[in-house]
């Protein structure tokens, strides 16, 4: 294939000044010295088998786990946010265009686009605070799936390293240090879907340089073609020796799209529009994110030092219309209710941590100390009334600088062989600074701190079984605009300020059993209390603070790998969630999913035929805390069949194999069409996409 050879030759010539005859560093899929860190050079490539791998003696809770690039890439998926569905009980859907962050659900929580679940890429946080569209907005569209070496996850408030926006848990995408082979991949599918990826690793000076470029286009089944275009670029320089490992990484993403947002159910049922129709053809947006990050790990005897630093630029223009003409008719005009949310920011930060390991009481003990810093500089954070994407009124426009400082300590103490005690303590300081606002009285500054103790205990192993008890305090921050507000920008009247930092409390009891060879079972019972629930508000397209909440549930996971070429997994969750101290009491939490199921089978080895069949189910859920309105269940089955021969791979994916007509999201709120005499409370839905096929051809060189 001369095009591939030409690519490699051109890349080598461009980097000729950096070239040397230095010995290649090992290509490992591990990340930063944690579960899978390998330090020695000249070792064969390490394959992390993922969920079926033993975590006895390593994990500190039953709900902590990991999955590998092999398992992630074996899953047929339509959106890259669905990679997070490898986390038991995690649901990733969409209620708008393909360039927007996914809608996330976990442990009975509607996470909106990332609130209360923290996502990292190596050491860089993905969640954006004070975001134009929602607190903690986490858009993973800049991640190239083939470059993910491992996904680590942990649920709950029990980890000292995790602070803001992590009450339900956190996930860390650990990118590959280097590719074992170059990749040229192209995918073609129905509804004008196309994707092309080219990536390779070459020797560059004393290290290795990985380069990747991805382009994707998709129109979708919508009556309004989404014209969704994505361009991703990736550069990583990697170097390591017996003591140090360094990664310097650049990532760039640009996307644009037209949206078919959720529509009232009554409009579809009346036949006014079809299942894939829309009510405002000018909805949509564009987004871009560019970042440069540095990661360093040093191992010296029985100490490990980890450091990372990152800086980046992010921009979003998002046009939405959720109520159509409700506000417009009340105003007495015909401009409609479309609004624009604008986010334009620079972000920078980093972390420095050190582990000390020492012997005491006849066992190895560990002590960890870490510090985390972050600053977001946001200019022109805006909310505007628009009509056909043309601004006609500024509702609010602010400049915000928010800085956070986190310090955490954690120990892993082993007084006896069968007991591990992991106490932790975390302290955070936030500076909420609205430097400038179109309403000057809404500018202001506030500094607030919070301390969060943690404790985990691990008993065992006995007969390859461990028992876990976990408890801890966590928190989430609220938007700096709500923290400093005095005047409501919509009404001009006084506005109540929100609590800057909301306390959460979590606890868990769990079991991990590996007594049967090649079978891993986990069972956990958990609870989570929040002092203030964030409730989705449909007419604003965002979340607002509400009453306190309580959730409790059960999670069961089983992973069986009887042979190297066979993997079976089952993940099921059961959750009860309600608001507390309300009248009437024990109101349901909107969009709290009561139970989920995710399972599948993957077959195939390095050569020959391979396949995967996966099912994801989530149950009917309440849509309002007072009115007894529910949405129906959702079941999605995806399948893959393919063949590998030497370096060539061909695969056919079938998404929504059963061609079900379920909904990705459903919300209950009031909206009004021009033909409506008054606002109508209704369920607003966004359908899952119909059955479709995608054919991929991948060549590794």
C-alpha positions, 0 to 999 in steps of 0.5 A: 500500500504505497499511500501508507509508505508515503505517509511514513516516509514523509513523517520521518523526513519532517522529523529528521532533525530529531532522529537518533539511534537511541534505543526504542522505549517499550510500547505499553498500554499502561498509563501512570504507574498505577494498576498496570505500570511496567518499568523495565525496557526491552519487555514484550508488549503487555496486554491488559485483559481488563475486567476479567483480570484479578484485582484481589489485593489491589482494588479498594472497593467492589465497584472499582475496576478497569477495562482494556483497549482490547475490550473497548475496541471489541464493543460495537458503539455508535458514539465514543461517549458510549465507551463509558458504558463499560462502567457497570450501570453507566448509560450514555445517550444523546438528546441533541446533535452529534457534536454535543456532549452525551447525556450521562446516567449512573447510580440513579443520577441524571448526570446531565452532561457530566455533573457529579461524575469526573472524567480524566484523560491521563492527568487532564480533567475533561469536565468544565465548571461554569459551562454555558450549557451545564455545570461539569460539562464533559465532552469526550468527542476529542478522544480517539478510541483506538488510542485509549490503552485503558479505562479505569473507574471507581464509584463513590466518594471514597477516593482522596484523589477525586474532588469536585464533581465526582460524587457518583464516581470518576473515570480515567482514560489512559492513552497509549504511550505508543502504538505497537503498529500503525493503523489505517482504518476507514468505516462507511455506513448508512445515513452518510456515515464515514470515518477515516483514521490514520495513526502511527508511531515512529522513532523521534530522538530519544523517544517515540512520536505517535501521530494520529488524524481522524475525520468523521462525517454523519447525516443521521436518520433525521429529517434535517440532515445533521451534517455533523463533521468532526476532525481530531488530531493527536501528537504524543512524544513518549520517552522512558528508561528504568526510572522515568517515563515522560509523555508530552501530548497535544490533542485538537478537536473541531466539530460542527453539527445541526441538531434535532433536539427533543420534541413534544410527544403530542406533536409526533403522535398527531402526525405533525412531524415524523419520528425523526422530525424537528421543530426548529431547523436552525438548532445546532452548534460548533465546538473546538478543544485544543490542549497540551499536557505533560505527564511524568512518572519517576520510580526511585526505590520505594517511592513513586513521584507523579506529575502532570501539567496541562493547558488548553483552549475550548470554545462552544456555540450552541443553539437550542430551542426547547419550548419553541414559542412559549416565551415568544407568545408571552412577549407578544412576538413571533421570534421564537424561543431559540437561545444561544449558549456561548463558552470561550475559555482557557484552562490550565492546571496540574497535579504533583503527588508522591507515594512512599512505601515502607515496612511496618508491622511485618507488612508493606505500608503506603503513604500518599501526598498530592496537590492539585491546581486548576484555573479557568479563564472564561471570557464572554460566557454568554446566554442570548435570545436568538432567532434563526441563530441571529442574536436579538437580546443579551440575557447574560454575559460574564467574564469569570476566573475560577481557581481551585486548590486541592490537597489530599493525603491517603495511607494504605495501612496493613496491620495484618496480612488480611486487613487493609485500612485506607484513610484519606483526607482531602481539602479544597479551596475555590475562588469564584470570581465573576469579574465582569457582567452585563449586569454589574451588580451580578459581578463579585467574588467569593472564596470557599473551602471544604474538607472531605474525609474518606475511609476504606477497609478491605478484609481478606483475601480468604479463598480468593475473596475480599470484603470492602467497607467504604465511606466518605464525604464528597461535594460538587461546586455550583456555577460561579454566576449562581454563587454571586448573583443578586439580580435575575437577568430574565425578570430584573428582580432579586435572585437568591444565591446558590450554595457554592459547594454542596456536600455529599455523603457516600457509603458502600459494602462490597464483595469481590470473588475470584475463587472460580478460575477465570471468573470474577464476580463483584457485588456491592450495596451502596448509598449516596446522600446529597444536600442539594439535588441538581434538577434538569430544567427543560425550558432553560436546557440546564440544571438548577439546585433543588431539595436534598436527595437520597439514593441507595442500590445494589450492583452485580457484575460477572466477568468470565473468560473461559478461554483467551478467545471468549469473554462473557460479562453481565452487569446489573444494577438496582436503584431507589432514589427520592428527594428528602424533606419535601412536601409531599414527602419522598418525591421521586427524582426525575430521570432516576433510572431504577434498574439497568442491565448491560451484558454481552459475549465477545468471541475471536482471537488474533486471527480468523473470525471474530464477533460481539453481541451486546445488550443494554437495557434501562428501565422506565423512569419517573420524569417529574417529582410530583406528577406520576409521569414515566417514560418507557423502557429502552433496549438496545442490542448491537452486534459485530461480525468480522474477520482478521487475516495477518494485518488486515481486518474487516468488520460489519457492525449492526447498531440497534439490531432489533430496530426498536423505537425507544427513546434516548432521552425523555423530559417532562416540562411545558412548551407551546407551539404557535397552534397551542392556545396555552403552554402544554405540559408534555413529555419531550423525547429524542428517539434512538436511531434506527437499525443501521449497518457500518462496514470497517476495513482496518490495516495495521502496518 
